[in-house]
Amino acid sequence: MDSADDSFLGPLTEDGPSAGFLDDGKNTIGSQLASRLREAIISGELEAGSKINLDKARKTFNVSLSPLREGLARLISDGLVEFQDNRGYRVAPISLANLEEVTSLREELEVFALRESMRLGDVDWEGNVMRALHRLNRTERDAARPETLEHWETLHREFHLTLISGCGKPLLLHFCSLLLNLNDRYRRIFLIRTSGDRNVGQEHSEIAQGAVARDVEYACEKLRQHIHRTGTNLRNHLATKGIA
């Protein structure tokens, strides 16, 4: 890896190169590596377009090439890593075109999943949505305190996935989860140093309350607007950075 990669490896391995990588029969070492690298890419620790040197990564994590390649293959399918002959593995680049595609697909698929959740979700789904909303809205997000940002991001992802968890369509949930990862990558890289430029808490509350009230058109439109506004803010931010 280049110098950016070296700075990325340190925080992941502060407890030792093999910390946390044990095949417990449920999660292979490859899947654990994928999770660790996925979070690093989404959070911006591993920079877009940076090269992934297999030998350095293998030594850093104290693993063989087989589970490392397994983990990277998972990230390729997630759209977070690319492989090219004679060039090897790289973190997928970012672009306006990719962000616009991710945003438009979220507007279609996530809204459809919410519509299906309102049609099929039971009282447990309703309770889960309101609990996820409560946890998120009670969590501080302060750009001056980085430790609060990571916790908020975790609960934010949980809220969006809980909203659509009642749809009864595993493939749809999988696609929505992938798109949320791709979208979160843009938001966390470029906006995590701000505390937001609008009342996101109110938007989340309107979506959740509309959903559990089974007000289908209201909740779906509020979610679509929420996703669209986020995409617009991110596009504007990318443009100011000169990213095409």
BELFENWO-V291015 format. One record per helix or strand of 2 or more residues. SS is the DSSP state (a for helix, b for strand). FROM is the first residue (numbers start at 1). LEN is the number of residues. If there is no record, write none. Layout:
BEGIN
SS,FROM,LEN
SS,FROM,LEN
END
This chain:
BEGIN
a,3,10
a,29,15
b,51,2
a,54,8
a,65,13
b,81,4
b,88,4
a,96,25
a,123,15
a,146,18
a,170,22
a,200,13
a,216,25
END
